[in-house]
Amino acid sequence: MEMCYDGTLVMPSSYAVMSEDEMTYVEGGTVELKMKRQYLNKNFCKTKGNALKGAKLVKGMSALNIAKEIFAHAVMFYMSSAAISAGIDNGIIREVKRRAGKINIEDGGNKWYRRGVYAAIWNNCPSYV
C-alpha cells in the first residue's frame, strides 16, 4: 500500500508543537556511564551529578540523587569484585557485578525501591578513594 501526501498536512486541533529537547524527555532520555574507580568517591559523584544536571542530560532527578545512583553502582561493582576475589562466589554476587558495571541514569530516576537502596548505600558506605 503506497501513501502519497500531495496536499497540506492537517493536524488535529489539539496537537502541540514540541522542541527536540521536549521530545527527548517524552521518549525517555538516558545517560550511560562506564564504570570508573573514581565513582567510589562521593565528591567525585556529586561533581558528575552536577555536570549531568547542568548539561541537561538528565531530567527529573536532583544532582544529589544522580550522585547517589552512580556511587551505589560503583560500590556494588567493586565490592562484589572484592567478594569474588575473597572466594565468596555465587550467582547472585556475579549478577550484581554484571548489572552494576553499566550505570544507566534514566530521566526521572529509578523505581522507589532502587532509590532506597542507593540512599542506604550512600548513607552507610564511606568514600573509598
Contacts in CASP RR format, 6 or more apart in sequence:
PFRMAT RR
TARGET T0000
AUTHOR 0000-0000-0000
METHOD contacts of the structure
MODEL  1
MEMCYDGTLVMPSSYAVMSEDEMTYVEGGTVELKMKRQYLNKNFCKTKGN
ALKGAKLVKGMSALNIAKEIFAHAVMFYMSSAAISAGIDNGIIREVKRRA
GKINIEDGGNKWYRRGVYAAIWNNCPSYV
18 26 0 8 1.000
21 56 0 8 1.000
25 59 0 8 1.000
25 107 0 8 1.000
28 106 0 8 1.000
28 107 0 8 1.000
29 58 0 8 1.000
29 59 0 8 1.000
29 106 0 8 1.000
29 107 0 8 1.000
30 104 0 8 1.000
30 105 0 8 1.000
30 106 0 8 1.000
30 107 0 8 1.000
31 52 0 8 1.000
31 57 0 8 1.000
31 58 0 8 1.000
31 104 0 8 1.000
31 105 0 8 1.000
32 102 0 8 1.000
32 103 0 8 1.000
32 104 0 8 1.000
32 105 0 8 1.000
33 39 0 8 1.000
33 48 0 8 1.000
33 70 0 8 1.000
33 102 0 8 1.000
33 103 0 8 1.000
33 105 0 8 1.000
34 102 0 8 1.000
34 103 0 8 1.000
35 73 0 8 1.000
35 74 0 8 1.000
35 77 0 8 1.000
35 100 0 8 1.000
35 101 0 8 1.000
35 102 0 8 1.000
35 103 0 8 1.000
36 74 0 8 1.000
37 74 0 8 1.000
37 78 0 8 1.000
37 129 0 8 1.000
38 44 0 8 1.000
38 129 0 8 1.000
39 45 0 8 1.000
39 48 0 8 1.000
39 70 0 8 1.000
39 71 0 8 1.000
39 73 0 8 1.000
39 74 0 8 1.000
39 103 0 8 1.000
40 71 0 8 1.000
40 74 0 8 1.000
40 75 0 8 1.000
40 78 0 8 1.000
40 127 0 8 1.000
40 128 0 8 1.000
40 129 0 8 1.000
41 127 0 8 1.000
41 128 0 8 1.000
41 129 0 8 1.000
42 67 0 8 1.000
42 71 0 8 1.000
42 122 0 8 1.000
42 127 0 8 1.000
43 127 0 8 1.000
44 129 0 8 1.000
45 66 0 8 1.000
45 67 0 8 1.000
45 68 0 8 1.000
45 70 0 8 1.000
45 71 0 8 1.000
45 74 0 8 1.000
46 63 0 8 1.000
46 64 0 8 1.000
46 67 0 8 1.000
48 66 0 8 1.000
48 67 0 8 1.000
48 70 0 8 1.000
49 58 0 8 1.000
49 63 0 8 1.000
49 64 0 8 1.000
49 66 0 8 1.000
49 67 0 8 1.000
49 70 0 8 1.000
50 63 0 8 1.000
52 58 0 8 1.000
52 63 0 8 1.000
52 66 0 8 1.000
52 105 0 8 1.000
53 61 0 8 1.000
53 62 0 8 1.000
53 63 0 8 1.000
53 66 0 8 1.000
54 63 0 8 1.000
57 105 0 8 1.000
58 66 0 8 1.000
58 105 0 8 1.000
58 107 0 8 1.000
58 108 0 8 1.000
59 107 0 8 1.000
59 108 0 8 1.000
60 107 0 8 1.000
60 108 0 8 1.000
60 109 0 8 1.000
61 105 0 8 1.000
61 107 0 8 1.000
61 108 0 8 1.000
61 109 0 8 1.000
65 109 0 8 1.000
65 115 0 8 1.000
65 118 0 8 1.000
66 105 0 8 1.000
67 122 0 8 1.000
68 115 0 8 1.000
68 118 0 8 1.000
68 119 0 8 1.000
68 121 0 8 1.000
68 122 0 8 1.000
69 103 0 8 1.000
69 105 0 8 1.000
69 109 0 8 1.000
69 110 0 8 1.000
69 115 0 8 1.000
69 118 0 8 1.000
70 103 0 8 1.000
70 105 0 8 1.000
71 118 0 8 1.000
71 121 0 8 1.000
71 122 0 8 1.000
71 125 0 8 1.000
72 117 0 8 1.000
72 118 0 8 1.000
72 121 0 8 1.000
72 122 0 8 1.000
73 100 0 8 1.000
73 101 0 8 1.000
73 103 0 8 1.000
74 100 0 8 1.000
75 121 0 8 1.000
75 125 0 8 1.000
75 128 0 8 1.000
76 96 0 8 1.000
76 97 0 8 1.000
76 99 0 8 1.000
76 100 0 8 1.000
76 121 0 8 1.000
77 97 0 8 1.000
77 100 0 8 1.000
77 101 0 8 1.000
78 128 0 8 1.000
80 93 0 8 1.000
80 94 0 8 1.000
80 96 0 8 1.000
80 97 0 8 1.000
80 100 0 8 1.000
81 97 0 8 1.000
83 89 0 8 1.000
83 93 0 8 1.000
84 93 0 8 1.000
84 94 0 8 1.000
84 97 0 8 1.000
109 115 0 8 1.000
110 118 0 8 1.000
END
